[in-house]
Amino acid sequence: MLKFLRGRNTAMVWWLIIIGTAVTFIIGFSVAPNLVGGKKTSQAAVLGTVNGKPITVADYDRTYNQIETTYRAQYNRDPQGRDLEMMKEQAWAQLVTETAILDEAKKQGYKATDDEVLFAVKNTPPPWVRSQQAFQTNGQFDPRKYQSALSDPSVNWAPLEDEMRRMLPGQKLESNLLSTAKFSEPELREAFLDQFERATVTLARWTPVQGMIDTSKFTDAALRSYYEAHKARFSGPAQAQAVVARIPKTVTPADQAATLDRAKGILAQIKGGADFAQVAKDQSEDPSASNGGDLGQNIRLSQVTGDMKARIAGLRDSTVLDPKLQGNKYYILKVKRVADEQGEPTFRASQIVLNINPSDEAKAADLAKLRKLREEAAHGGLAAAAAKMGVAAQTTEWFSLQMMVPALFAIPQAQQFALLADKGTLSPVYDLDSDWAILQVKDKLAAGPRPFDAARAQVRGAMELEERLKEPMAEAERAVAAIKAGKPFEEAAQAEHAATIETPTPFTRNNPAGSLAGNPRAIGLAFGLPVGQVGGPVQSMMDVVILKKIALEPAPVAKYDSLKTTVSQNLLSLRQNRTFQAWLDDLRDGAKVADNRGEILEPQ
């Protein structure tokens, strides 16, 4: 049960968050010392470079400090566990992007004048300034308080001026880039139709045949020929492949005993009358502490595993269980019986989680081993170094930013690291619940068409799918011929073994029926066919479709003028986002990033 519960209480709120626009640069005045590691590190130490431009510990601390402040404001608690590690990686990713943008702005000659800096300080303070309590009223930024502070001669505003002078060239570059996103009146009218014109169709779908197929024709020459003819189909986002090595944390019996004693003391407080929720808020070392340890959902008995199932099966009210060891944590569970769900006993659980913290001596020994592993890996690769030291290591599959990678599930921040870092780069040491982890980027692929060797499996899969769709395509063609000869649509499709026949609710081009998702040719037919006509068959990567146009609900042309502004804003925003994101992807892909964090920083 503990494993079941644990997997659902981490608030993966910072995953995949990197800077979206130059305007959102997060810059802070105050620097919280030594946020990045457990050892004293000079603020001038260089953690890495982007196109030769340094990123210092001071830069990192400043950015991390603001991210942490935002997190506390949103969740009313300190970040822990995976959230904390993700924030560290977010700070680095944000700095890489920011530095690349500012470097490009400098190359293109963008500068900030004194008047522009003064105007920006007075009228467009950055988010970290606007969020300061001294400038807020009822939780909202109060311009009057801010202007009053600007007039106070005792406040040194030079750091803000310096940061605005640094940011403005990047903001100018972005502004000019976004201004290139334009559209014509015909394009606006087309966008209007895409949003408001509705089609009604009846469609029939044939799915790929199952079972054995003849694969003898899928020779290397055939695969390469198919790849060359459909190369654009095998494009994708930037990808990476990595090697991950994990070393179990050394926890001494004394460390474990000390944490168990603490857990027993907390249990005694609760049995003595202390409120479980309040103790969880005060003592638990888990994100669920902010909710009094409540895990946020009911659990049916069939979902409980192990000895826990027998312990709570007969529970009628509520109970607090003795401390339970799971990994390097002790759990104190409060389980309460609630109304049955789906005819079986159901419970609500809250938890207090205590980490077993290794002693300084145990941690020092682990870190010494990790340093040796990194040194060996820097010369012969992480896989070989791990094998030499008897450390568990595995190679991940190819992955992009938004893929779920089983080997990196516990360290999603490493996934982002691998996509930013160069091939061969070693990551910082990642501090997990029960292990230390290090990652090395084994290989990289830029966004765009995949090389044949990397796409071979996809090519074979596409050829196999086409083979499995040959008979469905023939059946669909016969159905269309029968319909055109006068046979009713549904009867003809059924006679040719269509998998499904349906008439979805009316839909727009922007929001097509689910059964047409991923099939732009079929969507085009749905709007392009005259009412009453039959179109297809159309083959997608998933199925074969034929359809009959039932009706077309025209867009409300009379409302065009009143809706024009909204459609125009949506279209412009879409164009700007695509323009900027494509530019940003190219900028990051072309940036030369040196990540030396692993050589400088160690876990706390």
C-alpha positions in Angstrom: 0.0 0.0 0.0 2.8 2.4 0.8 4.2 2.1 -2.7 0.7 2.7 -4.1 0.3 5.8 -1.9 3.7 7.3 -2.5 3.4 7.3 -6.3 0.6 9.8 -6.1 1.7 12.6 -3.8 4.5 14.4 -5.7 3.3 17.6 -7.3 5.2 17.4 -10.6 4.5 21.1 -11.1 7.8 22.2 -12.5 8.2 19.5 -15.1 8.9 20.9 -18.6 8.9 24.5 -17.5 11.5 26.6 -19.2 11.5 30.2 -20.3 8.9 30.9 -22.9 9.7 34.4 -24.0 12.5 36.8 -23.3 10.1 39.1 -21.6 9.7 36.6 -18.9 13.3 36.6 -17.8 13.4 36.0 -14.0 16.0 38.3 -12.5 16.4 38.9 -8.7 18.4 41.3 -6.6 19.1 39.3 -3.5 21.4 36.3 -3.7 20.8 33.4 -1.2 24.3 32.1 -0.6 25.3 28.5 -1.5 21.8 27.4 -2.7 23.3 25.1 -5.3 25.4 22.8 -3.2 26.5 21.5 0.1 30.0 23.0 0.0 31.0 26.6 0.0 31.2 27.8 -3.6 32.5 31.1 -4.8 29.8 33.2 -6.3 32.1 34.0 -9.2 32.7 30.3 -10.0 31.7 29.5 -13.6 29.1 26.7 -13.7 29.2 26.6 -17.5 29.1 28.6 -20.7 26.8 29.3 -23.6 28.6 30.3 -26.7 31.6 31.2 -24.5 29.5 33.4 -22.3 29.8 32.4 -18.6 27.0 31.4 -16.2 28.3 31.9 -12.7 27.1 30.6 -9.3 25.8 34.0 -8.6 23.6 33.9 -11.8 22.4 30.4 -10.8 21.6 31.4 -7.2 19.7 34.5 -8.3 17.6 32.6 -10.7 17.0 29.6 -8.4 16.1 32.0 -5.6 13.3 33.6 -7.6 11.9 30.2 -8.7 11.9 29.0 -5.1 10.1 32.2 -4.0 7.4 31.7 -6.7 7.0 28.1 -5.6 6.5 29.0 -2.0 4.0 31.7 -2.9 2.0 29.2 -5.0 2.1 26.2 -2.7 2.7 27.7 0.7 5.5 25.3 1.5 9.2 24.7 0.9 10.0 22.6 -2.2 11.1 19.0 -1.5 12.2 15.9 -3.3 11.5 15.9 -7.0 10.1 19.4 -7.0 13.3 20.7 -5.5 15.5 18.8 -8.0 13.3 20.0 -10.9 13.6 23.6 -9.8 17.4 23.3 -9.9 17.3 22.0 -13.4 14.8 24.6 -14.4 17.1 27.4 -13.1 19.9 26.0 -15.3 17.6 25.6 -18.4 16.3 29.2 -18.0 19.8 30.6 -17.7 21.0 28.7 -20.8 18.0 30.1 -22.8 18.4 33.6 -21.4 22.2 33.7 -22.1 21.6 32.4 -25.7 19.0 35.1 -26.4 21.1 37.9 -24.9 24.2 36.7 -26.9 22.2 36.8 -30.1 20.8 40.3 -29.2 24.4 41.5 -28.8 25.5 40.0 -32.1 22.6 41.8 -33.8 23.6 45.1 -32.2 20.7 45.6 -29.8 21.4 48.0 -26.9 19.5 49.8 -24.1 19.7 53.5 -23.8 19.5 55.3 -20.4 16.0 56.6 -21.2 14.8 53.1 -22.0 16.2 51.8 -18.8 14.6 54.6 -16.8 11.2 54.0 -18.5 11.4 50.3 -17.9 12.3 50.7 -14.2 9.4 53.1 -13.7 6.7 51.4 -15.8 7.5 47.7 -16.4 9.0 46.2 -13.3 9.8 42.5 -13.8 7.7 39.8 -12.1 10.1 39.3 -9.2 9.6 43.0 -8.2 5.9 43.0 -8.7 5.6 39.9 -6.4 7.4 41.7 -3.4 5.0 42.1 -0.5 6.2 45.7 0.0 4.6 46.6 -3.4 1.4 44.7 -2.9 -2.1 45.4 -1.6 -4.4 42.5 -0.9 -2.1 40.2 -2.8 -2.0 42.4 -5.9 0.8 44.6 -7.3 0.1 48.2 -6.1 1.7 50.7 -8.6 1.4 53.5 -6.0 3.5 51.7 -3.4 6.1 50.9 -6.1 6.2 54.5 -7.3 6.5 55.7 -3.7 9.5 53.4 -3.1 11.2 54.6 -6.3 11.1 58.1 -4.8 12.7 57.0 -1.6 16.4 58.2 -1.7 17.4 55.6 0.9 16.7 52.7 -1.5 19.5 51.7 -3.9 17.9 50.9 -7.2 21.1 50.5 -9.1 20.9 46.7 -9.2 17.5 46.9 -10.8 18.7 49.4 -13.3 21.6 47.1 -14.2 19.3 44.1 -14.6 16.9 46.1 -16.8 19.8 47.3 -18.9 20.9 43.7 -19.3 17.4 42.4 -20.2 16.2 45.1 -22.6 18.3 44.0 -25.6 16.8 40.6 -25.5 13.3 42.0 -25.1 13.9 44.3 -28.1 15.1 41.3 -30.2 12.0 39.3 -29.2 9.7 42.3 -29.9 11.1 42.7 -33.4 11.0 39.0 -34.1 7.3 38.8 -33.0 6.5 41.8 -35.2 7.4 39.7 -38.3 4.4 37.4 -37.6 1.7 38.8 -39.9 -1.4 37.5 -41.8 -3.6 38.8 -44.7 -7.3 39.4 -44.8 -8.0 36.2 -46.7 -6.0 34.3 -44.1 -8.1 35.9 -41.4 -11.3 34.8 -43.1 -10.0 31.3 -43.5 -9.2 31.2 -39.8 -12.8 32.5 -39.1 -14.2 29.6 -41.2 -11.9 27.1 -39.5 -13.2 28.2 -36.1 -17.0 28.5 -36.8 -17.9 26.4 -39.9 -19.4 23.0 -38.9 -19.6 19.8 -40.9 -21.8 16.8 -40.2 -20.7 13.5 -41.8 -21.3 9.8 -41.5 -18.0 7.9 -41.6 -16.9 4.3 -41.7 -13.5 3.1 -40.5 -11.4 0.1 -41.3 -8.6 -0.8 -38.9 -5.4 -2.8 -39.7 -5.7 -6.5 -40.0 -4.2 -8.5 -37.2 -2.2 -11.7 -37.2 0.8 -12.8 -39.3 1.8 -10.9 -42.4 4.5 -11.6 -45.0 7.6 -9.7 -43.9 10.0 -11.3 -46.4 9.8 -8.2 -48.6 11.1 -5.9 -45.9 14.7 -6.1 -46.9 17.3 -3.4 -46.1 17.0 -2.1 -49.6 13.2 -1.9 -49.4 13.4 -0.1 -46.0 15.9 2.5 -47.3 13.8 3.1 -50.5 10.7 3.6 -48.4 12.6 5.9 -46.1 13.8 8.1 -48.9 10.3 8.3 -50.4 8.8 9.3 -47.1 11.7 11.0 -45.2 9.5 13.9 -43.9 7.3 11.4 -42.1 10.3 10.4 -40.0 11.0 13.8 -38.5 10.8 14.6 -34.9 11.9 16.9 -32.0 15.4 16.9 -30.6 16.2 13.6 -28.9 18.9 12.2 -26.7 20.1 8.9 -25.4 21.8 8.6 -22.0 23.5 6.2 -19.6 22.4 6.4 -16.0 24.3 5.0 -13.1 22.9 4.7 -9.6 24.6 4.1 -6.3 22.5 3.1 -3.3 22.9 5.5 -0.4 24.8 4.3 2.6 22.5 4.3 5.6 24.0 2.9 8.9 22.0 1.0 11.4 22.5 4.0 13.8 20.9 6.3 11.1 17.9 4.1 10.8 17.5 3.6 14.5 17.6 7.4 15.1 14.8 8.0 12.6 12.7 5.1 14.0 13.1 6.6 17.5 11.8 9.9 16.1 8.9 8.1 14.4 8.0 6.3 17.6 8.1 9.7 19.5 5.7 11.2 16.9 3.4 8.2 17.2 3.3 8.6 21.0 2.3 12.3 20.6 -0.6 11.3 18.3 -1.8 8.5 20.6 -1.5 11.0 23.4 -4.1 13.3 21.7 -2.1 15.4 19.3 -3.9 16.2 16.0 -2.5 14.0 13.2 -2.9 16.7 10.5 -1.1 19.3 12.5 1.7 17.0 13.4 2.0 16.1 9.7 2.2 19.8 8.8 4.9 20.3 11.4 6.9 17.1 11.1 6.4 15.3 7.8 9.1 15.6 5.2 6.8 15.1 2.2 4.8 17.5 -0.1 1.6 16.0 1.4 2.5 17.8 4.7 0.8 21.0 3.4 -2.5 19.0 3.3 -2.0 17.6 6.8 -0.7 14.4 5.2 -3.9 13.7 3.3 -3.2 11.8 0.1 -6.2 13.4 -1.7 -8.1 10.3 -2.8 -10.0 7.3 -1.5 -8.5 3.8 -1.9 -10.5 0.6 -2.3 -9.4 -2.6 -0.6 -8.6 -4.3 -3.9 -6.0 -1.5 -4.6 -4.1 -2.3 -1.4 -1.2 -4.7 -1.6 1.1 -6.7 0.8 0.6 -7.1 4.5 -1.2 -3.7 4.6 -4.3 -5.3 3.1 -4.8 -7.7 5.9 -4.1 -5.0 8.5 -6.9 -2.8 7.4 -9.4 -5.2 5.9 -11.5 -5.3 9.1 -11.2 -1.7 9.9 -14.5 0.0 10.8 -13.4 3.4 12.0 -9.9 4.8 11.9 -6.5 3.8 13.2 -2.9 5.1 13.2 -0.5 2.3 12.2 3.0 1.8 13.6 5.9 3.2 11.7 6.6 1.3 8.5 10.0 1.3 6.7 9.9 1.8 2.9 13.2 2.4 1.2 15.0 5.1 3.1 11.9 6.5 4.8 9.6 5.7 7.7 5.9 6.2 7.2 3.2 6.7 9.8 -0.2 6.1 8.3 -3.6 7.1 9.5 -6.3 5.1 7.8 -10.0 5.9 8.0 -12.9 3.8 6.7 -15.2 5.8 4.4 -18.3 4.9 2.4 -17.9 1.8 0.2 -17.2 2.3 -3.5 -18.1 -0.2 -6.1 -19.3 -2.6 -3.4 -16.0 -3.0 -1.5 -14.4 -1.5 1.6 -12.9 1.9 0.9 -10.4 4.0 3.0 -8.9 7.5 3.2 -5.2 7.7 4.2 -3.0 10.4 5.6 0.7 10.0 6.2 3.7 11.4 8.0 7.0 10.7 6.2 10.4 10.9 7.9 13.6 10.6 5.8 16.5 8.5 7.1 19.3 11.0 6.7 22.7 9.4 6.2 25.4 10.5 8.7 28.0 12.9 7.6 30.5 10.1 7.5 28.3 7.8 5.3 27.5 10.7 3.0 31.2 11.6 2.6 32.0 8.0 1.7 29.3 8.0 -0.9 30.4 11.3 -2.4 34.0 10.1 -2.6 32.8 7.1 -4.6 30.7 9.3 -6.8 33.7 11.6 -7.5 35.8 8.7 -8.5 33.0 7.4 -10.8 32.8 10.8 -12.5 36.6 10.9 -13.0 36.6 7.5 -14.5 33.6 8.3 -16.7 35.2 11.5 -18.0 37.9 9.3 -19.6 36.3 6.1 -20.6 32.5 6.7 -20.5 30.0 6.2 -17.7 29.0 2.7 -18.7 32.5 1.4 -18.6 33.3 3.2 -15.4 30.2 1.9 -13.7 31.0 -1.7 -14.8 34.6 -1.3 -13.5 33.3 -0.2 -10.1 30.4 -2.7 -9.9 27.8 0.1 -10.0 24.4 -0.5 -11.6 24.0 1.4 -15.0 21.6 1.2 -17.9 21.3 2.9 -21.3 18.0 4.6 -22.0 16.0 4.5 -25.2 16.0 7.6 -27.4 13.8 10.2 -25.8 12.5 13.7 -26.4 11.4 16.3 -23.8 7.8 15.1 -23.5 8.4 11.4 -23.5 8.0 9.2 -20.4 11.4 7.5 -19.9 11.2 4.6 -17.3 14.9 4.8 -16.5 14.5 8.6 -15.7 11.1 8.5 -14.0 12.7 9.3 -10.6 14.9 12.0 -12.1 12.9 13.9 -14.7 15.2 16.8 -14.4 17.9 14.6 -15.9 15.8 14.3 -19.0 15.9 18.0 -19.5 19.6 18.1 -18.7 20.3 15.5 -21.4 18.5 17.5 -24.1 20.4 20.7 -23.3 23.8 19.3 -22.8 26.3 18.2 -25.4 27.1 14.6 -26.2 29.4 13.1 -23.6 28.5 15.6 -20.9 28.3 14.2 -17.3 25.4 15.5 -15.2 25.5 16.7 -11.6 24.9 14.2 -8.9 21.2 13.7 -8.4 20.0 13.1 -4.8 17.2 10.5 -4.9 15.3 8.9 -2.0 17.4 5.8 -1.7 20.1 6.4 -4.3 22.6 8.8 -5.9 22.4 9.0 -9.7 24.7 10.3 -12.4 23.8 10.6 -16.1 26.0 10.9 -19.2 24.7 12.0 -22.6 25.5 9.1 -24.9 24.2 10.5 -28.2 22.0 13.4 -29.5 19.7 14.0 -32.5 18.8 17.5 -33.6 15.2 18.3 -34.5 14.2 17.4 -38.1 14.4 14.3 -40.3 15.9 11.3 -38.5 18.9 9.5 -40.0 18.0 6.2 -41.5 19.7 4.1 -38.9 17.9 6.0 -36.1 14.6 5.7 -37.9 14.9 2.1 -39.1 12.4 0.7 -36.6 9.9 3.4 -37.4 10.3 2.8 -41.1 9.7 -0.9 -40.7 6.7 -0.2 -38.5 5.2 2.1 -41.2 5.8 -0.5 -43.9 4.1 -3.2 -41.8 1.2 -0.9 -41.1 0.7 -0.2 -44.8 0.8 -4.0 -45.5 -1.9 -4.5 -42.8 -4.0 -1.7 -44.4 -3.9 -3.1 -47.9 -7.0 -5.4 -47.5 -8.9 -2.7 -45.5 -8.2 -0.2 -48.3 -9.5 -2.7 -50.9 -12.6 -3.3 -48.8 -13.2 0.5 -48.4 -12.8 0.9 -52.2 -15.4 -1.8 -52.8 -17.8 -0.1 -50.3 -17.4 3.3 -52.1 -18.1 1.6 -55.5 -21.2 0.0 -54.1 -22.5 3.3 -52.6 -22.0 5.1 -55.9 -24.0 2.2 -57.5 -26.9 3.0 -55.2 -26.3 0.9 -52.1 -27.0 2.7 -48.8 -23.8 3.9 -47.0 -24.2 1.9 -43.8 -25.2 -1.3 -45.7 -22.2 -1.1 -48.1 -19.8 -0.4 -45.2 -21.1 -3.3 -43.2 -21.0 -5.6 -46.1 -17.2 -4.9 -46.4 -16.5 -5.4 -42.7 -16.0 -1.8 -41.6 -14.8 -1.8 -38.0 -17.0 1.2 -37.0 -19.8 3.3 -38.6 -20.8 6.5 -36.9 -22.2 10.0 -37.3 -20.3 12.3 -34.9 -21.8 15.5 -33.6 -21.1 18.5 -35.9 -17.5 19.7 -35.7 -15.2 22.4 -36.9 -11.8 22.2 -38.6 -10.1 23.4 -35.5 -11.9 20.8 -33.3 -12.6 17.8 -35.5 -14.4 14.6 -34.5 -12.1 12.3 -32.4 -12.4 9.6 -35.0 -10.8 12.0 -37.6 -8.0 13.2 -35.3 -4.7 12.8 -37.0 -6.2 12.5 -40.5 -6.1 15.9 -42.1 -7.1 14.5 -45.6 -10.3 13.1 -44.2 -11.0 16.4 -42.4 -10.5 18.2 -45.7 -13.0 15.9 -47.3 -15.5 16.5 -44.6 -15.6 20.2 -45.5 -14.7 20.1 -49.2 -17.3 17.5 -50.3 -20.7 18.7 -51.6 -23.6 17.7 -49.2 -24.7 14.2 -50.1 -21.5 13.1 -51.7 -19.2 10.3 -50.6 -15.4 10.7 -50.4 -12.5 8.4 -49.8 -11.1 6.0 -49.0 -8.4 8.0 -47.2 -5.6 6.2 -45.4 -4.0 7.6 -42.3 -1.3 6.2 -40.0 -4.0 4.4 -38.0 -6.9 3.4 -40.3 -8.8 3.8 -43.6 -11.8 6.1 -43.7 -14.7 6.8 -46.1 -17.3 9.4 -45.3 -20.6 10.9 -46.6 -21.3 14.6 -46.2 -24.6 15.1 -44.4 -24.7 18.8 -43.8 -22.7 22.0 -43.6 -23.5 24.7 -41.1 -22.0 27.9 -42.5 -20.0 30.2 -40.3 -22.0 33.2 -39.0 -20.8 35.6 -41.7 -23.0 38.4 -40.3 -21.0 38.2 -37.1 -17.7 38.3 -38.8 -17.0 42.0 -38.0 -17.9 41.5 -34.3 -15.8 38.3 -34.0 -13.0 39.6 -36.2 -11.0 41.0 -33.3 -11.1 37.8 -31.3 -10.2 35.6 -34.3 -7.4 38.1 -35.2 -5.9 38.0 -31.8 -6.0 34.2 -31.7 -4.4 33.9 -35.1 -1.7 36.5 -34.3 -0.9 34.8 -31.0 -0.6 31.4 -32.8 1.6 32.8 -35.5 3.8 34.6 -32.9 4.1 31.6 -30.7 5.1 29.4 -33.7 7.5 31.9 -35.0 9.2 32.5 -31.7 9.3 28.8 -30.7 10.9 27.8 -34.0 13.5 30.6 -33.6 14.1 29.6 -30.0 14.5 25.9 -30.9 17.1 26.8 -33.6 18.9 29.2 -31.2 19.2 26.5 -28.5 20.1 23.8 -31.0 22.9 25.9 -32.4 24.2 27.1 -29.0 27.4 25.7 -27.7 26.7 24.8 -24.1 29.3 23.7 -21.6 27.8 22.3 -18.4 30.3 22.1 -15.6 27.9 21.9 -12.7 28.8 18.3 -12.0 32.5 19.3 -11.4 31.6 22.2 -9.1 28.5 21.3 -7.2 27.7 18.5 -4.8 24.4 17.6 -3.1 23.7 19.1 0.3 
